[in-house]
């Protein structure tokens, strides 16, 4: 394949681009002839400027009425031999991805009937026809009938139109159609007639990208251009690769400057290597029967808006203990982690090399909850891929970039270590003027203690375990033993008669009832600890007569991550107290045994060792 310039794509006249194209790194230039032109003269002109012919456009609108269509065929019949004589044998056109009058099958038949004669005329001169699909969702919205808008769909039409018909493959349309490198690798060279290359604007979701709003190749890194070009080389593509950025700033420049900038952009991505190829298998954690061990599993591949993350920290959560103690085997049940993005499908939020911390579970990225940052409440959740592994797959909206001064282990606390507690503290409105009662001082409860004391609140922590009570005191809390016979009296004394703000992180009925019973008038209680059962509740006594507010807090809103990074930055000594042990994957059984023994705070698995 070779670098080719289409002057019109950057707003430059052909005659102005011709003298500078080769100097700017282009080996070819697109051509356009009219009936009666002398192909020999064009051949000499190209040779004088060190250029070869690129491609040519179909010189009429094949969608026009019958009379105009017949006139266009006659023009093409005159032009095709001339263009072929110049050495240009690649023609192309584009297709609308919708119709407001024809359903898909009828539209397919119409296109096949109109394009087949064009292909036959071109074949008579040894030429080929490339068909371009338009990928963006925005181009189809508001129209009655959807038409072909993917590589796969366009190949069906190509096959119906003739053996000399293939793709005009545009990298932007490939990206917006959620195309993959694997799709290109499955092609044959003869199925690709012509190639456009560009980049997509950053900061715009793939389904919000607008046609004709693009960038120079490599300008944003949103499109996987190294993978795109590498795949074309792998299938032996030998045709032109043409920048088509639609950048209005280029049209305002002197022609030579516009060509130079376009050539420089193409040169930068031309030989850039794709990201490292991922291994095919990885180690994952299996639990069951109060044991934990390692097994081998396939490395996941990203799909749609998902990315693959190489995990460097994977915390154990209290909710993982049921799978650890259960008699059955449970493979890869983790849901917290932090690591490096190593593969991207169609995300425009992340790129390979980004350091990220993951929210639990997975998310669609497009439902109302996801758009508001509440990915934990995704209403169309895709398949969940576990984090007790060396690699995981998750939605890009489920990832938060980690600041450079925060390490992976501390960042991983934004999972269940700090996320649920942060949500509860935010919704309770905890400030330095408050007294907060926290029941259950496991990792989640201790996270609440750490954040509340950081804010200056007075915190009373309650638990059964002396170890956890001691950590809470080191974090700045006052503590009470849950089995203390005088617990209720002491709590009333500490809180001035009743609990105005409380968090239960135990998920146990006695602690939940304690907070409800001792809640003050107009108090607020947040339930964070999971309890799938029921507890006795009196609407009158527990709520109405106290004007009590009771809330459930599952996980933080993704928009709150910067505040938690600031906590990690300003209070590293508190963050360190929230992490008691780190184990490599080789010590996974020791890690789970330690965590299950309740003499720990957060236990972090290191999938790649210390």
C-alpha positions in Angstrom: 0.0 0.0 0.0 1.1 3.6 -0.5 0.4 7.1 0.8 -1.9 8.9 -1.6 -3.3 12.4 -1.6 -6.8 13.5 -2.5 -6.4 17.3 -2.7 -10.2 17.9 -2.5 -10.3 16.1 0.8 -8.2 18.9 2.4 -9.7 21.8 0.3 -6.8 22.1 -2.1 -6.9 22.4 -5.9 -5.4 19.5 -7.8 -3.0 21.7 -9.7 -1.8 23.4 -6.5 -1.2 20.1 -4.7 0.7 18.4 -7.6 4.0 20.2 -7.2 4.4 19.6 -3.4 2.7 16.2 -2.9 5.9 14.1 -3.3 7.9 16.5 -1.2 5.4 15.9 1.6 5.7 12.2 1.5 3.0 11.2 -0.8 3.6 8.5 -3.4 0.4 9.0 -5.3 -2.4 11.4 -6.0 -6.0 10.8 -7.0 -7.0 11.6 -10.6 -10.0 12.8 -12.5 -10.5 12.7 -16.3 -13.2 13.8 -18.6 -14.2 12.4 -22.0 -11.7 13.7 -24.6 -8.8 14.1 -22.1 -5.4 12.8 -23.2 -4.3 10.1 -20.7 -0.7 10.2 -22.0 -0.4 13.8 -21.0 -1.6 13.0 -17.5 0.9 10.1 -17.3 3.7 12.5 -18.2 2.5 15.0 -15.6 2.5 12.5 -12.8 5.9 11.1 -13.8 7.4 14.6 -13.8 6.3 15.1 -10.2 7.3 11.6 -9.0 3.7 10.5 -8.4 1.6 7.5 -9.3 -2.1 7.5 -9.8 -4.4 6.9 -6.9 -8.1 6.4 -7.2 -11.0 8.1 -8.9 -14.6 8.7 -7.9 -17.6 7.4 -9.8 -18.3 10.6 -11.9 -22.1 10.8 -11.3 -24.8 10.2 -8.7 -26.0 6.6 -9.2 -29.1 7.5 -7.1 -30.4 10.0 -9.7 -33.5 9.5 -11.8 -33.4 7.0 -14.7 -32.5 9.6 -17.4 -29.6 11.1 -15.4 -28.5 7.6 -14.4 -28.3 6.5 -18.1 -26.4 9.6 -18.9 -24.0 8.9 -16.1 -23.4 5.4 -17.3 -22.5 6.7 -20.8 -20.0 9.2 -19.2 -18.4 6.4 -17.2 -18.1 4.2 -20.3 -16.1 7.0 -21.9 -14.0 7.8 -18.9 -13.1 4.3 -17.6 -10.7 3.4 -20.5 -8.9 6.7 -20.2 -8.5 6.4 -16.5 -7.3 2.8 -16.8 -4.7 4.0 -19.4 -3.3 6.3 -16.8 -2.8 3.3 -14.5 -5.7 4.2 -12.2 -8.0 1.2 -11.9 -9.8 2.0 -8.6 -13.1 3.8 -8.6 -15.3 4.4 -5.6 -18.5 5.8 -4.3 -20.4 6.0 -1.0 -23.8 4.8 0.2 -26.4 6.4 2.5 -27.0 4.3 5.6 -30.7 4.9 5.5 -33.8 5.4 3.4 -37.0 7.2 4.1 -38.9 5.3 1.4 -37.4 1.8 0.9 -37.2 -0.9 3.5 -33.8 -2.7 3.8 -34.4 -5.5 1.3 -35.9 -3.3 -1.3 -33.1 -0.7 -0.9 -30.6 -3.5 -1.2 -32.2 -4.6 -4.5 -32.2 -1.0 -5.8 -28.5 -0.6 -5.0 -27.6 -3.9 -6.6 -29.5 -2.9 -9.7 -27.8 0.5 -10.0 -24.3 -0.5 -9.0 -24.0 -3.8 -11.0 -24.0 -2.0 -14.4 -21.3 0.4 -13.1 -19.2 -2.5 -12.0 -19.6 -4.2 -15.4 -18.5 -1.0 -17.3 -15.5 -0.7 -15.0 -14.6 -4.4 -15.5 -14.5 -3.9 -19.3 -11.5 -1.6 -18.7 -9.9 -3.8 -15.9 -11.1 -1.4 -13.2 -12.7 -2.1 -9.8 -15.4 -0.4 -7.7 -15.1 0.4 -4.0 -18.2 0.9 -1.9 -18.1 3.0 1.2 -20.4 2.3 4.2 -21.2 5.2 6.6 -20.8 4.0 10.2 -22.0 6.7 12.6 -25.3 6.1 14.5 -26.1 9.8 14.1 -26.3 9.5 10.3 -29.2 6.9 10.7 -31.2 8.6 13.5 -34.4 10.2 12.5 -34.8 8.2 9.3 -37.5 5.6 8.6 -35.4 2.6 7.4 -31.8 1.7 8.3 -29.5 0.5 5.5 -26.1 -1.0 5.3 -23.6 0.7 7.8 -21.1 -2.0 8.7 -18.2 -3.8 6.9 -20.0 -7.1 7.1 -23.2 -5.7 5.6 -21.4 -3.9 2.8 -19.6 -7.1 1.8 -22.9 -8.7 1.0 -23.8 -5.9 -1.4 -20.3 -6.1 -3.0 -20.8 -9.8 -3.6 -24.2 -9.1 -5.2 -22.7 -6.5 -7.6 -19.9 -8.4 -9.2 -16.4 -9.9 -8.7 -14.6 -6.6 -9.2 -16.6 -4.9 -6.4 -15.1 -4.4 -2.9 -14.8 -1.9 -0.1 -13.8 1.7 0.2 -12.7 1.2 3.8 -12.7 4.4 5.8 -11.1 4.2 9.2 -13.6 6.7 10.7 -16.6 4.8 9.5 -14.9 1.5 10.6 -14.5 3.1 14.1 -18.0 4.5 14.3 -19.5 1.2 13.2 -17.7 -0.5 16.1 -15.5 -2.4 13.6 -12.5 -4.5 14.8 -9.1 -5.3 13.6 -10.1 -8.9 13.4 -12.8 -8.0 10.8 -10.0 -6.5 8.6 -7.7 -9.5 9.1 -10.5 -11.7 7.8 -10.6 -9.9 4.5 -8.7 -10.7 1.3 -6.7 -8.1 -0.5 -9.1 -8.1 -3.5 -12.0 -7.2 -1.1 -10.4 -3.8 -0.3 -10.4 -1.3 -3.3 -9.5 2.0 -1.6 -8.8 3.3 1.9 -9.5 6.5 3.7 -7.6 7.3 6.9 -8.4 10.0 9.5 -9.0 10.3 13.3 -12.1 10.9 15.4 -12.5 13.9 17.7 -11.7 13.1 21.4 -14.2 13.5 24.2 -17.2 12.5 22.1 -19.0 9.1 22.6 -18.8 6.9 19.6 -22.5 6.9 19.1 -22.5 10.8 19.2 -19.8 11.2 16.5 -21.0 13.4 13.6 -20.1 12.7 10.0 -17.8 15.3 8.4 -16.3 16.2 11.8 -13.0 14.4 11.8 -9.3 15.0 12.5 -5.9 14.4 10.8 -4.6 10.8 11.2 -3.2 10.3 14.7 -4.3 13.7 16.0 -6.3 12.3 18.9 -5.5 8.6 19.1 -9.2 7.7 19.4 -9.1 5.4 16.4 -6.8 2.4 16.5 -4.9 3.5 13.4 -1.7 1.3 14.1 -4.0 -1.7 14.3 -6.0 -0.6 11.2 -2.9 -0.1 9.1 -1.2 -3.2 10.4 -4.2 -5.3 9.5 -4.2 -3.9 6.0 -0.6 -4.8 5.6 -1.2 -8.3 6.9 -3.8 -9.0 4.2 -1.5 -7.7 1.5 -3.5 -4.6 0.6 -1.6 -2.9 -2.2 -3.7 0.2 -2.9 -3.8 3.9 -1.9 -4.2 5.1 1.7 -5.8 8.6 1.5 -6.2 11.1 4.4 -9.7 12.5 4.6 -9.8 14.6 7.7 -12.5 17.2 6.9 -10.6 19.7 9.0 -11.8 23.2 8.1 -8.5 24.7 9.4 -6.7 23.1 6.4 -8.8 24.9 3.9 -7.7 28.3 5.4 -4.0 27.5 4.9 -1.9 28.0 1.8 -2.1 24.8 -0.3 1.5 23.8 0.2 1.1 24.1 4.0 -2.1 22.1 4.0 -0.5 19.3 2.1 2.6 19.4 4.3 0.6 19.1 7.5 -1.5 16.3 6.1 1.6 14.4 5.0 3.3 14.8 8.4 0.2 13.4 10.1 0.1 10.4 7.8 3.8 9.8 8.2 3.5 9.7 12.0 1.0 6.9 12.0 2.3 5.1 9.0 4.8 2.8 10.7 3.6 3.2 14.3 3.3 -0.3 15.7 0.1 -1.6 17.3 0.1 -2.1 21.1 1.6 -5.3 22.4 -0.3 -8.5 21.5 -1.9 -9.9 24.5 -1.2 -13.5 25.6 -4.0 -16.0 24.9 -4.2 -17.3 28.5 -3.8 -16.0 32.0 -4.1 -17.0 35.6 -7.4 -16.6 37.5 -8.4 -17.3 41.1 -10.7 -20.2 41.9 -12.4 -20.4 45.4 -14.5 -23.0 47.1 -14.5 -25.3 50.2 -12.5 -22.7 52.2 -9.6 -22.9 49.8 -8.3 -20.7 47.0 -6.1 -21.7 44.1 -5.1 -20.7 40.5 -6.4 -21.9 37.2 -5.8 -21.0 33.5 -8.4 -19.1 31.5 -8.5 -17.2 28.2 -7.5 -13.6 28.1 -10.6 -11.5 27.3 -11.0 -9.3 24.3 -12.7 -5.9 24.4 -16.1 -5.4 22.8 -17.9 -2.2 21.9 -17.1 0.4 24.5 -15.1 -2.0 26.7 -11.4 -2.1 27.4 -9.1 -4.8 28.6 -7.1 -3.9 31.8 -4.0 -5.6 33.0 -4.6 -5.8 36.7 -1.9 -4.8 39.2 -4.1 -4.7 42.3 -7.2 -6.8 43.0 -8.7 -6.4 46.5 -10.6 -9.1 48.2 -14.1 -8.0 49.3 -16.2 -9.3 52.2 -18.8 -10.4 49.7 -16.2 -12.8 48.1 -16.2 -14.9 51.3 -19.4 -16.8 50.5 -17.8 -18.1 47.3 -14.7 -19.0 49.3 -16.7 -21.0 51.9 -19.2 -22.5 49.5 -18.7 -26.1 48.6 -18.9 -25.4 44.8 -16.0 -24.0 42.8 -16.3 -20.3 41.8 -14.0 -19.0 39.1 -12.8 -15.3 38.9 -15.4 -13.8 41.3 -13.5 -10.5 42.1 -15.0 -7.1 41.4 -12.5 -4.6 42.5 -9.2 -3.6 40.9 -6.7 -1.2 39.3 -4.4 -1.6 36.4 -3.3 -0.5 33.0 -5.4 -0.4 29.8 -3.8 -2.8 27.3 -6.5 -3.1 24.7 -9.4 -0.9 23.5 -12.3 -1.7 21.2 -14.2 1.5 20.4 -13.7 3.6 23.4 -13.0 7.3 23.0 -12.6 7.8 26.8 -9.5 5.6 27.2 -6.5 4.5 25.3 -3.8 1.9 25.7 -1.4 2.8 28.5 -4.0 4.6 30.7 -3.8 3.8 34.4 -7.3 3.2 35.7 -9.2 2.0 38.8 -12.4 0.0 38.2 -15.8 0.4 39.6 -17.5 -2.9 40.5 -19.5 -5.0 38.0 -19.8 -3.7 34.4 -22.0 -1.1 32.6 -23.6 -0.4 29.3 -22.4 3.2 29.3 -25.6 4.5 27.6 -28.5 4.1 29.9 -29.6 7.1 32.0 -27.9 5.9 35.2 -24.6 5.3 33.4 -24.8 8.8 31.8 -25.2 10.3 35.2 -22.2 8.4 36.6 -24.2 5.8 38.5 -22.7 2.9 36.6 -23.4 0.6 39.6 -27.1 1.0 38.8 -26.8 0.2 35.1 -30.1 -0.9 33.7 -28.7 -2.8 30.7 -25.7 -4.4 32.3 -23.6 -6.5 29.9 -21.7 -9.6 30.8 -19.6 -9.2 34.0 -16.0 -10.3 33.8 -14.3 -10.9 37.1 -11.2 -9.2 38.5 -9.5 -12.1 40.3 -7.4 -12.4 37.2 -4.4 -11.0 35.5 -6.6 -9.3 32.9 -10.2 -8.2 32.9 -12.7 -6.7 30.5 -14.9 -3.8 31.5 -16.8 -0.8 30.1 -14.7 2.4 29.6 -17.3 4.3 31.7 -16.5 1.9 34.6 -12.9 3.1 34.7 -11.4 6.2 36.3 -8.0 7.4 35.2 -5.5 7.3 38.1 -3.5 10.5 38.8 0.2 10.0 38.3 1.0 10.5 42.0 -1.4 7.7 43.2 -0.2 4.1 43.1 -2.3 1.1 42.0 -2.8 -0.4 45.5 -4.1 2.9 47.0 -6.2 3.6 43.9 -7.8 0.2 44.3 -9.4 1.4 47.5 -11.9 3.3 45.3 -13.6 0.0 44.9 -15.4 -1.3 47.9 -12.8 0.1 50.3 -14.0 3.7 49.9 -16.7 3.8 47.3 -19.8 2.7 49.3 -18.7 4.6 52.4 -18.1 7.7 50.3 -21.6 7.6 48.9 -23.1 7.2 52.4 -21.1 10.1 53.8 -22.0 12.3 50.9 -25.7 11.6 51.1 -25.7 11.9 54.9 -24.0 15.2 54.6 -21.3 14.4 57.2 -19.2 17.4 58.2 -16.8 18.3 60.9 -19.7 19.4 63.1 -21.3 15.9 63.2 -21.1 12.8 65.3 -21.3 9.7 63.1 -21.9 6.2 64.4 -20.6 3.3 62.3 -21.6 -0.3 63.0 -19.4 -3.0 61.4 -15.7 -2.2 61.1 -14.7 -4.4 58.3 -13.0 -2.8 55.3 -16.1 -0.9 54.3 -16.9 0.4 57.8 -13.3 1.4 58.4 -13.4 3.2 55.1 -16.3 5.2 56.5 -14.3 5.9 59.6 -11.3 7.1 57.6 -13.3 9.5 55.4 -15.4 10.9 58.2 -12.5 11.6 60.5 -10.6 13.1 57.6 -13.6 15.5 57.3 -13.3 16.3 61.0 -16.4 14.5 62.2 -16.5 12.8 65.6 -16.8 9.1 64.8 -18.0 6.2 67.1 -17.1 2.8 65.7 -18.8 -0.4 66.9 -17.7 -3.9 66.3 -17.1 -7.3 67.9 -13.4 -7.7 66.9 -10.7 -6.1 69.1 -8.4 -5.9 66.0 -10.9 -3.8 64.1 -11.7 -1.6 67.0 -8.0 -0.9 67.4 -7.7 0.1 63.7 -10.7 2.4 64.1 -9.0 4.1 67.0 -5.9 4.6 65.0 -8.0 6.2 62.3 -9.3 8.7 64.9 -12.5 7.1 66.1 -13.9 6.4 69.5 -15.0 2.8 69.8 -17.5 0.6 71.6 -17.7 -3.2 71.8 -21.0 -4.4 70.3 -21.4 -7.0 73.1 -21.0 -4.4 75.8 -24.2 -4.7 78.1 -24.2 -0.9 78.5 -23.9 -0.3 74.7 -27.2 1.5 74.2 -26.7 3.8 77.3 -23.2 4.7 76.2 -24.4 5.5 72.7 -27.1 7.8 74.0 -24.5 9.5 76.1 -22.0 9.9 73.3 -24.7 11.2 70.8 -26.5 13.5 73.2 -29.7 11.4 73.3 -29.9 9.8 69.9 -28.0 9.0 66.6 -28.4 11.8 64.2 -26.2 10.2 61.5 -25.3 6.6 61.3 -23.9 4.0 58.8 -24.3 0.3 59.1 -21.6 -1.6 57.2 -22.2 -4.9 58.9 -25.2 -6.1 57.1 -26.4 -7.8 60.3 -29.9 -7.4 61.7 -28.8 -6.6 65.3 -26.6 -3.7 64.2 -29.3 -2.4 61.7 -31.9 -2.6 64.4 -29.6 -0.8 66.9 -29.3 2.2 64.5 -33.0 2.3 63.9 -33.9 2.1 67.5 -31.4 4.7 68.7 -31.9 7.1 65.8 -32.8 10.6 66.9 -35.7 12.6 65.7 -35.0 13.7 62.1 -31.9 11.4 62.1 -30.5 9.8 59.0 -29.3 6.2 58.7 -27.4 4.8 55.7 -27.4 1.0 55.1 -24.2 0.0 53.3 -23.7 -3.6 54.4 -25.5 -6.2 52.3 -28.4 -8.0 53.9 -30.5 -10.0 51.5 -32.9 -11.0 54.3 -35.4 -9.0 56.2 -35.5 -7.2 59.6 -38.5 -6.1 61.7 -39.4 -2.5 60.9 -42.3 -0.5 62.3 -43.3 2.4 60.0 -44.8 4.3 62.9 -42.2 3.8 65.6 -39.1 3.6 63.4 -40.0 6.2 60.8 -43.1 8.4 61.1 -42.8 9.4 64.7 -39.0 10.1 64.4 -39.2 11.7 60.9 -36.4 9.3 60.1 -34.5 9.2 56.8 -33.3 5.7 55.8 -31.1 5.3 52.7 -29.4 2.5 50.8 -25.9 3.2 49.5 -24.4 0.6 47.1 -21.4 2.4 45.5 -20.2 5.9 44.7 -21.1 8.0 41.7 -18.1 7.9 39.3 -18.0 11.7 39.4 -16.9 11.6 43.0 -13.6 9.9 42.3 -11.5 13.1 42.3 -12.5 13.7 46.0 -11.3 10.3 46.9 -8.0 10.8 45.1 -7.6 13.9 47.1 -8.2 11.9 50.3 -5.5 9.5 49.3 -3.2 12.4 48.5 -3.8 14.3 51.7 -4.2 11.4 54.2 -1.9 8.6 53.0 -1.5 7.4 56.6 -5.2 6.7 56.8 -5.1 4.9 53.5 -2.2 2.7 54.7 -4.3 1.7 57.7 -7.0 0.5 55.4 -4.6 -2.0 53.7 -3.1 -4.6 56.0 -1.8 -7.3 53.7 -0.6 -7.7 50.1 -0.2 -11.2 48.5 1.0 -12.3 45.1 -1.2 -14.7 43.2 1.1 -17.5 44.2 0.0 -17.0 47.8 -3.7 -16.7 47.0 -4.8 -19.4 49.5 -2.9 -17.6 52.3 -4.6 -14.3 51.2 -8.1 -15.7 51.6 -7.3 -17.5 54.8 -5.9 -14.2 56.2 -9.0 -12.2 55.1 -11.4 -14.8 56.4 -9.7 -14.7 59.8 -11.0 -11.2 60.4 -7.6 -10.0 61.7 -7.1 -7.8 58.7 -8.3 -4.7 56.9 -8.2 -4.7 53.1 -6.2 -7.7 51.6 -4.9 -6.9 48.2 -4.0 -9.5 45.6 -1.2 -8.7 43.3 -1.8 -10.7 40.0 1.8 -10.1 38.8 3.5 -10.4 42.2 5.0 -7.7 44.4 
